[in-house]
């Protein structure tokens, strides 16, 4: 009987440790999955952004207007060159934010998996304490030594939470006595403690006491070594497989809270990497639309084609903006993004077959309108990119794409730092929360207690960079607008010297060089 019990004890030890190792292996997978979401997105964004930067450089170098034909109006070249510069700047910033978010997520995962979320592998001391040899048979109580199986009841109580566990005090009198004494005094103390427990459970009734007495085969009980093991876990909970005694790890799980804290360092970079991705791509398409409109009229003389090209690419920009920005946050069809279409009208008037002063002045006015539209467009991008707590009407409730259906299948919250207009394309996955955490956050939000937002300590440095870029973009359009007004008054290119005059002539540049088709001069 003793040898059989020890085999059961060793099997129970191995089963408990194996279950906890599987549990903590799942915890480690949770950390890896939550961190890999960021890295997976960044692997998709960065190659597309890198190729787009190559397109920008190609247009800058190879597709400049005025290489083979007379130079076009300066306002038209300023529009597409400014858009190209803005696209290059925002896409470069997006790449940097993607790298930052991916690296921080990867480092957080490695940090947690190597230092905090570890497998509970038993130590040698724990293995030795679970191992029993036949000589330990003498350490048992006299009752356990001479107990007849199926005849005499077990001396130990059933573990807490088992099916046959009696409803009563968790710490019984029988648990406090019997093991500190040996021989017959130990048995007597154990029996005395059990009697006190039964008297408490039956209220002192002798009839109930007779029914509550332990009878072999009918009364709940367990071997004494099980009770000793449970008591040891209560006294030293850290030595148990779960690290919390007889209980499982409490919720909220520690590894979820640790990864939630780590996400505060890179989530803003991850979210604004997506925002700058959109801004850069829209300006790239817009610059291409400006350049095609200019090319069709100034170099090919195709007026109607320029209007069609401007309208088509403007529609593409509208669709991109509509897909990524919620309509309720300014994501409908922004009319101020139709600059290429307006530019085609201005150039058509400037290159008309019968230019009159009125037509030329109207062309100049429409050109000024293009710059004003770009300034309003930049202001709109600033408004939709700012965090929700900077905008009016932040409700902390995330919505599905299209702003029509709510996500009822899972917790879908919108923290105050997130740009609410992009909440449905940020694709951020947070650790789950307990019902108590969700109720507390809902109460704080109903009371407009923004300072207690669960992600209030997010590193907002990426938003500051995006804000600076948008302000610089607005300043650039302002400079071009002032320059256009100045040229309308003085005339185009009146601030620079005419071709043929210094420094255009480069006087003395080729002195001393050999002439001829094979010389370095050519």
C-alpha positions, 0 to 999 in steps of 0.5 A: 500500500505504501509503495502504491501511494508513493507511485501515485505521489510521484505521478501526481508530482510529474502531472502537476509540473507538466501541466504548469510547464504547458501553462507557462509555455502558453504564456510565452506564446502569448508574449511572442504572438502579441509582439509578432503582430507589430513585426509582421506589419512592419515587414509589409510596410517597409518594403513598399515604402522603400520602393516608393522612395525609389519612385520619388527619386526617379521623378526627381531626377529623370522626370523633371519638367523643362528638360526637353521643352521650354520651362513650364510656369513656376507654380506648376513645377512648385506644386509637384516638386513640393508634393514629392518632397513631402512624400519623401519626408513622410515615407522616410519617417514612416520607415523609421517609425516602423523600424523603431516599433518592430525593434522595440517589440522584439526586444520586449518579447526577448526581455520578457521571455528570458527574464520574467515569463520562464518555464517552472522547471523543478529544482533538484531540491524539489525533485528530491522532496518529491522522491520517496524511498522505502526507508521513509515508510518509518516516518509515517504515523502509526495509524497509516502504518497499520491501516487496512485498505478498504477496512479503515478510513483514510486519515487525511482530508480531501484536497480543496476543490475536489468533488468529495470535499465537504463544505466547511472551514478550510482549516480544520482542527484535524489539520492542526494536530497529529503530525507533530506527534508520533506513535499513539499520542499522534493518533490520539491527537488526530482523532481528537481533532477530527472529533472537534471538526465533526462536532462543529459540522453537526452542531453537537447532535449525536445523531448527526455525529454518527452519520458524519463519522468516517466509514470505510468506502462511504466517507470522503478522505485521502491518504495523509501524504496528500494532506501533508503536501497541501499543507506544504503548499500553503506554507511555501506557495512559491515552491508549488508548481504554479507558484501560488500554492494550491491556486492557479496564477491569478487574473489578470495574468502577470505576463499580460500586464508586463506586455501591456506595459511594454506596448506603451513604448512602441504602440504610438510608433506603430500607429503613426507609422501607418498614418505617415504611410498614408500621408506619404503615399497620397502626396506621391500620387498627388505629385504624380498627378501634378506632373502628368497634368503639367506634362500633358499641357506644357509639353504635349499640348493635350488639354483634355487629357490633362483634365482626365488625368487630374480627375482620375488621380484625384479620385484615387487619392479620395478613395485612399483617404476614404479607406483609411480615415473614418467619415465621422472624423473627416474621412469623406471626400475632401474637395481640397485634395483636388489640386491636380484637377484645378491645376489642369484648368489653370494651365489650360487658361495659361496655354490658351490659343488666344491669351488675353490679360483677363484670361492670364489673370484668371489663370494666375488666380486659379494657380493661387487657389491651388496653393490655398487648397494644398494648405487646407489639405495639410490642415485637414491631415493635421486634424485627422492625425492628432490623438483622440484626446486632442480632438473633440468628442473622444468616446473611447469606443472603436468602430469597424471600417465604414463607421456603421457596425460595432465590433461585438465579438471581442473587446474593441476599445479606443484609447485616448492617445490613438488617432481616432480617425485611423482606429480601424486601420491601426490593427493594434492587438492588446492583451485581454482584460478581466471583467473587473478591469473593463468595468473600472475603465468603463466607469472612468470613461463615463465620468470623462476621467481621461487621466486614468486612461489605461494607456495614458503613459504611452510614449507620444514622441512619434506624434510630435515628429508627425506634427512637426512634419505637418507644420513644416509642410504647411510652412512650405506651402505658405512660402510657395504661396507668397512666392506665387503672389510675388511673381504675379506682381513682378513677373515669373523668374524676375528675381533671377538673372537671365540665361546667358548672364552670369552666373549662367555663362560660367565664365572661365569654367572651361579655360585650359581644357581641350576642345573636341568630342572626346575631351572631358569637356563633353 
